[in-house]
Amino acid sequence: MSAFGIRILTRILIPYTFGIFFIYLGGTGILKKEKIVSNIAYVLFGLLFSAGAIIHLLFVADVSMYS
């Protein structure tokens, strides 16, 4: 894989994927009404990861940064 692909993978795709996973994990736990506080924490961390990746992609990143 090229350096461009690895940088995109580590800075955008991995945090976004983990964010969606944590949102799903916390959301299913909240719907089952088990360990509400920890599941809310999972959802918040997931939103933080996903929002961070999107904000990085929209406002911080440019093509020269990854090449």
C-alpha positions as a Markdown table, in Angstrom:
| # | Residue | x | y | z |
|---|---|---|---|---|
| 1 | Met | 0.0 | 0.0 | 0.0 |
| 2 | Ser | 1.3 | 3.5 | -0.8 |
| 3 | Ala | 2.1 | 6.0 | 1.9 |
| 4 | Phe | -0.9 | 8.0 | 0.7 |
| 5 | Gly | -3.2 | 5.1 | 1.5 |
| 6 | Ile | -1.7 | 4.3 | 4.9 |
| 7 | Arg | -2.0 | 8.0 | 6.0 |
| 8 | Ile | -5.6 | 8.1 | 4.9 |
| 9 | Leu | -6.2 | 4.8 | 6.7 |
| 10 | Thr | -4.7 | 5.9 | 10.0 |
| 11 | Arg | -6.0 | 9.4 | 10.1 |
| 12 | Ile | -9.5 | 9.0 | 8.7 |
| 13 | Leu | -10.8 | 5.5 | 8.2 |
| 14 | Ile | -9.7 | 3.8 | 11.4 |
| 15 | Pro | -11.1 | 6.5 | 13.8 |
| 16 | Tyr | -14.3 | 6.8 | 11.8 |
| 17 | Thr | -14.8 | 3.0 | 11.8 |
| 18 | Phe | -14.1 | 2.7 | 15.5 |
| 19 | Gly | -16.5 | 5.6 | 16.1 |
| 20 | Ile | -19.3 | 3.8 | 14.3 |
| 21 | Phe | -18.6 | 0.6 | 16.1 |
| 22 | Phe | -18.7 | 2.3 | 19.5 |
| 23 | Ile | -22.0 | 4.1 | 18.6 |
| 24 | Tyr | -23.5 | 0.7 | 17.6 |
| 25 | Leu | -22.2 | -1.0 | 20.7 |
| 26 | Gly | -23.5 | 1.7 | 23.0 |
| 27 | Gly | -26.8 | 2.0 | 21.2 |
| 28 | Thr | -27.6 | -1.7 | 21.4 |
| 29 | Gly | -26.8 | -1.7 | 25.1 |
| 30 | Ile | -29.0 | 1.3 | 25.7 |
| 31 | Leu | -31.9 | -0.3 | 23.9 |
| 32 | Lys | -31.4 | -3.4 | 26.1 |
| 33 | Lys | -31.3 | -1.2 | 29.2 |
| 34 | Glu | -28.0 | -2.8 | 30.4 |
| 35 | Lys | -25.2 | -0.7 | 32.1 |
| 36 | Ile | -26.7 | 2.6 | 30.9 |
| 37 | Val | -23.8 | 4.8 | 32.1 |
| 38 | Ser | -21.1 | 2.8 | 30.3 |
| 39 | Asn | -23.2 | 2.5 | 27.1 |
| 40 | Ile | -23.7 | 6.3 | 27.1 |
| 41 | Ala | -19.9 | 6.6 | 27.4 |
| 42 | Tyr | -19.5 | 4.3 | 24.4 |
| 43 | Val | -21.9 | 6.4 | 22.4 |
| 44 | Leu | -20.1 | 9.6 | 23.3 |
| 45 | Phe | -16.7 | 8.2 | 22.5 |
| 46 | Gly | -18.0 | 7.0 | 19.2 |
| 47 | Leu | -19.4 | 10.4 | 18.4 |
| 48 | Leu | -16.1 | 11.9 | 19.4 |
| 49 | Phe | -14.1 | 9.6 | 17.1 |
| 50 | Ser | -16.4 | 10.0 | 14.2 |
| 51 | Ala | -16.8 | 13.7 | 14.5 |
| 52 | Gly | -13.0 | 14.1 | 14.9 |
| 53 | Ala | -12.4 | 12.1 | 11.7 |
| 54 | Ile | -15.0 | 14.1 | 9.7 |
| 55 | Ile | -13.7 | 17.5 | 11.0 |
| 56 | His | -10.1 | 16.5 | 10.2 |
| 57 | Leu | -11.2 | 15.5 | 6.7 |
| 58 | Leu | -13.2 | 18.7 | 6.1 |
| 59 | Phe | -11.1 | 21.4 | 7.7 |
| 60 | Val | -7.6 | 20.2 | 8.4 |
| 61 | Ala | -6.6 | 17.8 | 5.6 |
| 62 | Asp | -5.4 | 18.7 | 2.2 |
| 63 | Val | -3.9 | 16.6 | -0.5 |
| 64 | Ser | -0.3 | 17.8 | 0.1 |
| 65 | Met | -0.6 | 16.6 | 3.7 |
| 66 | Tyr | -1.0 | 13.0 | 2.6 |
| 67 | Ser | 1.4 | 12.9 | -0.4 |
